[in-house]
Amino acid sequence: MTKFWAGQRLLVVAPHADDEAYGCAGTIAKIKRTGGEVFVIVGSVGTLQHYNEGHQTVAGETRAEELRASMAVLGVDGYEILFTEAERHLRLDAIPQRDLIGLLERDATYAIDKIRPTAVVLPAPSFNQDHTALFRAGFAACRPHGRNHKAFVDHVLSCDAVQLGWREAPFHPDVYVDISEYLDVKLRALRCHRSQLRPNPDVGSLDNAERLARLRGAEIGVEAAEAFECHRLVL
């Protein structure tokens, strides 16, 4: 099994800085520690105003620095942010889907055509418009085709977004990754996104992220796990 993880070249498509940590930081850490490669594409990073006691405004530069720190903790091979302009942040659904597909498929620095990933993790569709827009674009970019024509992704998964709370459709995981040895790394990576964390018992709290990892672990009889919905699995 170690050989399986060591042979993976994973591309994570995250709508915003922190989604990669909530969704699959443990899996990223596992692949990296066993010798595989991981690349991350973040859709947009920008200034954000939160609904909290002070209606705190977090600058885009702060979120970009938090992402940099999280990527360093995980030791990824490369990451990029597609959009930092204010008019694009939280408005990925306003970008023509063909343009988003083009970025993920061939034009971004770590596009599928360039890094030829063995696995792609997408954000699960939700009430957050950016998550749904990137899922649809990423799903299209991973469409089946002849292997002699372009890079073919064998494993296409989507990850949960516990920090968002509600979803239009329930998350039904059918692929689990044992992250018992990497839960501490996941939480350290998530802790880097301090401007996005909420106090317990908020769904976006560090405690809740750990609770979910341990619940997913209990579902498969291990200490901690991350769960995914599988869209394609070629073995």
C-alpha positions, 0 to 999 in steps of 0.5 A: 500500500505504501508503494501505491501512495508513493506512486501518486501524483495528486492535484487538489482543486480548492475553491479558496485558501483553507478548503484544501486543509479542511478537505484533504490535508491528511491525504496530502500529508500521507502522499508526500510522506510516502514519496508521492507528489502533490500540487494544489490549485486554489481558485481565488483568494481575496479580501473577505468580511466575516459574520462574527462579533466584529464583522472582521475584514480579512485582507487577501494578502493575509489569506495568501500568507496563511495559504503559503504557511499551510502549503509549507506544513504539508510540503506540497510540490507546488501551488498556485492561486488562479484569481486574486482580483476583487471582482473575481473573488467569490464570483467564480460562477460568473466566469464562463465555464469554458474558461475555468475548464481551460485553466484546469485542463491546460492553461494553469501552471499546474494544469492537468495537461502539464503535470499529468496527475494520477488523481484529482480531488475536486470540491464537492458541489454545495451552496457556495457558488465557487465550490460548485463552479470549480467542481463542474469545471474540474469534472469536465476537465477530467472527462474520459478520452483516448489515453494517446490523446492527452493526460488521463486521470485514473482517480477522480474524487471530491472531498467534503467541506465540513466548514460550509455546513449545509449542502444541497445534496448529502455527502455520501462518501465511498472512498476513505483514506486512513490518516491516523498517522497524519491527523496532527499534520492536517490540524497543523495545516488547518491551524495556519488558516487562523483567520478562517477558523471559528470557535468550538462548536462552530462547523468551521472550528478546529475541534469540529475538523478533528471530530469529523476525522475521527468519525470518518476513522470510526466508520472504517475502524481506524483512529482517523480518516478523510472521506471522498465521493468517487467519480472514477477509479481505474485500477 
